Amino acid sequence: MPIPADWPTTEAEALAEQQRLRPLVQAHDDTDDTGGTGGIDTADAADVPGRLIAGVDVAYDDDHDLVVAAAVLLDRDTLDVVEQATAVGRIAFPYIPGLLAFRELPAVLDALAALTHTPDTVVCDGYGLAHPRRLGLASHLGVLTGLRTLGVAKTPFTFDHHEPDTPRGSTTPLTDPATGEEVGRAVRTRPGVKPVYVSVGHRIGLDTAVRTTLHLARRYRLPETTRHADSLCRRALTEALNSRTTAN
């Protein structure tokens, strides 16, 4: 699928676009459908906004200039897969730390557009406000689409945190060492297993983002949305590469 004609192609253009979009991020809940009746560590379905929650993820093959994005839609209450879609395209931007959204978003947008249902919430495998310029993939995606988004990352990037306590549901602030600002939270989703790093994307508060993550990570360290999307995009990348090999 084609890269948008106005998509940034240089580092300077991408940095300027991040600065333009950053003020548009809504780092708070914007709906009454946020539950909140229980504590953060209860993670009941009633505490999670929306009924359809999507996970998105991306896989690359730089040698073949190929990127595949997957969007998997889950039912909030059962965590069953409702629908899934993939999109295959060219890599939209070079690898530059802090600008990964510009590599991934065109394919992610195509995968989301291929769904017949509109997600109430999208969980990204990456960052939202936990980003040097407070506009990681989750926030960027939310501003572009208007969807509620959050980021759940596997590593803390450049931010500081103390290890959460051992029990599931334990959290500690993820802070910017330069300013002391809380940009996310380290969240223990499994007892004694290393945490994930949750940050606001768009149209969601940090407490709600943490509750949503815990609800989606009932059995494993990572949310079911991320697990499904990761598996699907890897399979789709293999199929796309095999198709190219066969065609040649």
C-alpha positions as CSV (number, residue, x, y, z in Angstrom):
1,M,0.0,0.0,0.0
2,P,1.3,3.5,-0.8
3,I,3.0,5.8,1.7
4,P,1.0,9.0,2.1
5,A,2.3,11.7,-0.3
6,D,2.8,14.2,2.5
7,W,4.6,11.8,4.9
8,P,7.9,13.2,6.3
9,T,11.0,11.9,4.5
10,T,13.7,13.6,6.5
11,E,14.6,13.8,10.2
12,A,14.0,17.6,10.2
13,E,10.5,17.1,8.8
14,A,9.7,14.4,11.3
15,L,10.9,16.4,14.2
16,A,8.8,19.4,13.1
17,E,5.7,17.1,12.7
18,Q,6.2,15.8,16.3
19,Q,6.4,19.3,17.6
20,R,3.2,20.2,15.7
21,L,1.2,17.2,16.9
22,R,2.4,17.1,20.6
23,P,0.0,19.8,21.9
24,L,-3.0,17.9,20.4
25,V,-2.5,14.9,22.8
26,Q,-5.2,14.5,25.4
27,A,-3.5,12.8,28.3
28,H,-6.7,12.2,30.3
29,D,-9.9,10.2,30.2
30,D,-12.4,11.9,28.0
31,T,-15.4,9.7,28.7
32,D,-17.5,8.5,31.6
33,D,-17.1,4.9,30.3
34,T,-13.8,4.5,32.4
35,G,-15.0,2.3,35.2
36,G,-12.7,3.1,38.0
37,T,-14.8,1.4,40.7
38,G,-11.9,-0.8,41.8
39,G,-8.3,-0.3,42.5
40,I,-5.6,-0.3,39.8
41,D,-4.7,-3.9,40.6
42,T,-8.2,-5.3,40.3
43,A,-8.4,-4.8,36.6
44,D,-12.0,-5.9,36.2
45,A,-13.6,-5.5,32.8
46,A,-15.9,-2.8,34.3
47,D,-12.8,-0.7,34.9
48,V,-11.7,-0.8,31.2
49,P,-13.3,1.7,28.8
50,G,-14.9,0.4,25.5
51,R,-15.9,-3.0,24.4
52,L,-13.6,-3.6,21.4
53,I,-9.8,-3.3,22.1
54,A,-7.3,-3.6,19.3
55,G,-3.6,-4.5,19.5
56,V,-1.3,-3.3,16.7
57,D,2.3,-4.4,16.0
58,V,4.8,-4.3,13.1
59,A,7.4,-6.6,11.6
60,Y,10.1,-5.6,9.1
61,D,12.5,-7.0,6.6
62,D,14.8,-4.1,5.8
63,D,16.7,-6.0,3.2
64,H,13.6,-6.3,1.1
65,D,12.2,-2.9,2.1
66,L,9.1,-4.6,3.5
67,V,7.0,-3.8,6.5
68,V,3.9,-5.7,7.7
69,A,1.4,-4.3,10.3
70,A,-1.2,-6.3,12.1
71,A,-4.4,-5.2,13.9
72,V,-6.2,-7.7,16.1
73,L,-9.5,-6.8,17.7
74,L,-10.5,-8.4,21.0
75,D,-13.7,-8.5,23.0
76,R,-13.0,-6.7,26.3
77,D,-14.9,-9.1,28.4
78,T,-13.8,-12.5,27.0
79,L,-10.5,-11.5,25.3
80,D,-11.7,-13.5,22.3
81,V,-10.5,-12.4,18.8
82,V,-13.3,-10.6,17.1
83,E,-11.5,-9.6,13.9
84,Q,-8.0,-9.2,12.5
85,A,-6.3,-7.6,9.5
86,T,-2.8,-7.1,8.1
87,A,-1.3,-4.6,5.7
88,V,1.9,-4.9,3.7
89,G,3.9,-2.0,2.4
90,R,7.3,-0.4,1.9
91,I,9.2,1.0,4.9
92,A,8.2,4.6,5.1
93,F,11.2,6.1,7.0
94,P,14.8,5.3,8.0
95,Y,15.6,3.9,11.4
96,I,16.2,6.9,13.7
97,P,15.6,6.4,17.5
98,G,12.7,8.5,18.7
99,L,11.2,8.6,15.2
100,L,10.1,5.0,14.8
101,A,6.4,6.0,14.4
102,F,7.3,7.4,11.0
103,R,8.5,3.9,9.9
104,E,5.5,2.1,11.3
105,L,2.4,4.3,11.2
106,P,1.5,4.1,7.4
107,A,1.2,0.3,7.6
108,V,-0.5,0.4,11.0
109,L,-3.1,2.9,9.7
110,D,-3.7,0.6,6.7
111,A,-4.2,-2.4,9.0
112,L,-6.7,-0.6,11.2
113,A,-8.5,0.7,8.1
114,A,-8.9,-2.9,6.9
115,L,-11.0,-3.8,10.0
116,T,-14.7,-3.7,9.6
117,H,-15.2,-2.7,13.3
118,T,-13.8,0.5,14.8
119,P,-11.8,-0.1,18.0
120,D,-12.8,1.6,21.2
121,T,-9.2,1.5,22.3
122,V,-5.9,0.6,20.6
123,V,-2.9,-0.8,22.5
124,C,0.4,-0.2,20.8
125,D,3.6,-2.2,21.3
126,G,5.7,0.9,22.2
127,Y,5.4,4.3,23.8
128,G,3.0,7.2,24.1
129,L,4.0,10.1,26.3
130,A,7.0,8.0,27.5
131,H,9.0,9.5,24.6
132,P,11.7,12.3,24.6
133,R,9.3,14.6,22.8
134,R,6.2,13.1,24.4
135,L,4.9,11.8,21.1
136,G,5.6,8.1,20.7
137,L,3.7,5.8,18.4
138,A,0.7,5.5,20.6
139,S,0.2,9.2,21.0
140,H,1.0,9.9,17.3
141,L,-1.6,7.2,16.3
142,G,-4.2,8.6,18.6
143,V,-3.9,12.1,17.4
144,L,-4.0,11.1,13.7
145,T,-7.0,8.8,14.1
146,G,-8.9,10.3,17.1
147,L,-8.9,6.9,18.7
148,R,-8.2,6.2,22.4
149,T,-4.7,4.8,22.6
150,L,-2.1,3.6,25.1
151,G,1.4,2.3,24.8
152,V,2.8,-0.9,26.5
153,A,6.5,-1.3,26.0
154,K,8.9,-4.1,26.9
155,T,11.7,-1.7,27.9
156,P,11.8,1.7,29.6
157,F,13.7,3.5,26.8
158,T,15.6,6.4,28.3
159,F,13.5,6.9,31.5
160,D,14.2,6.1,35.2
161,H,12.2,3.8,37.5
162,H,12.5,1.7,40.6
163,E,11.5,-2.0,40.3
164,P,7.9,-2.5,41.4
165,D,7.1,-4.8,44.3
166,T,6.8,-8.5,43.4
167,P,3.0,-9.0,43.4
168,R,0.9,-8.6,40.2
169,G,-0.5,-5.0,39.9
170,S,2.5,-3.4,41.6
171,T,3.6,-0.2,39.9
172,T,6.3,2.5,40.1
173,P,6.6,5.8,38.3
174,L,8.5,6.0,35.0
175,T,10.2,9.4,35.2
176,D,12.2,11.7,32.9
177,P,15.6,12.1,34.6
178,A,16.0,15.6,33.2
179,T,12.7,17.0,34.7
180,G,11.4,14.4,37.2
181,E,8.1,14.3,35.2
182,E,6.1,11.1,35.4
183,V,5.7,9.9,31.8
184,G,4.4,6.4,32.5
185,R,4.6,3.5,35.0
186,A,6.4,0.3,35.3
187,V,3.7,-2.3,35.9
188,R,4.1,-5.8,37.2
189,T,1.7,-8.0,35.2
190,R,3.0,-11.3,36.6
191,P,4.4,-12.0,40.1
192,G,8.1,-11.9,40.0
193,V,8.3,-11.3,36.2
194,K,10.0,-8.2,34.9
195,P,7.5,-5.3,34.4
196,V,6.1,-3.7,31.3
197,Y,6.1,0.0,30.8
198,V,2.7,1.7,30.3
199,S,2.2,5.2,29.1
200,V,-0.7,7.3,27.9
201,G,-1.3,7.5,24.2
202,H,-4.4,9.7,23.6
203,R,-7.8,10.3,25.2
204,I,-6.9,8.1,28.3
205,G,-5.5,8.8,31.7
206,L,-2.5,6.9,33.2
207,D,-4.6,5.0,35.8
208,T,-7.0,3.8,33.2
209,A,-4.1,2.8,30.9
210,V,-2.6,0.7,33.8
211,R,-6.0,-0.9,34.5
212,T,-6.5,-1.7,30.9
213,T,-3.0,-3.3,30.6
214,L,-3.6,-5.5,33.7
215,H,-7.0,-6.6,32.4
216,L,-5.4,-7.6,29.1
217,A,-2.4,-9.4,30.7
218,R,-4.3,-11.9,32.8
219,R,-2.1,-14.9,32.1
220,Y,1.2,-13.6,30.6
221,R,3.6,-10.7,30.9
222,L,2.3,-9.0,27.8
223,P,-1.3,-8.0,27.0
224,E,-3.2,-10.4,24.9
225,T,-3.6,-7.6,22.3
226,T,0.1,-7.4,21.8
227,R,0.6,-11.2,21.8
228,H,-2.0,-11.7,19.1
229,A,-0.8,-8.8,17.0
230,D,2.9,-9.8,17.3
231,S,2.1,-13.4,16.2
232,L,0.0,-12.3,13.3
233,C,2.4,-9.7,11.9
234,R,5.3,-12.2,12.0
235,R,3.3,-14.8,10.2
236,A,2.2,-12.2,7.6
237,L,5.8,-11.1,7.1
238,T,6.9,-14.7,6.5
239,E,4.1,-15.2,4.0
240,A,4.9,-11.9,2.2
241,L,8.6,-12.9,1.9
242,N,7.7,-16.3,0.6
243,S,5.4,-14.8,-2.0
244,R,8.2,-12.6,-3.2
245,T,10.5,-15.6,-3.4
246,T,8.0,-17.6,-5.3
247,A,7.3,-14.8,-7.7
248,N,11.0,-14.5,-8.5
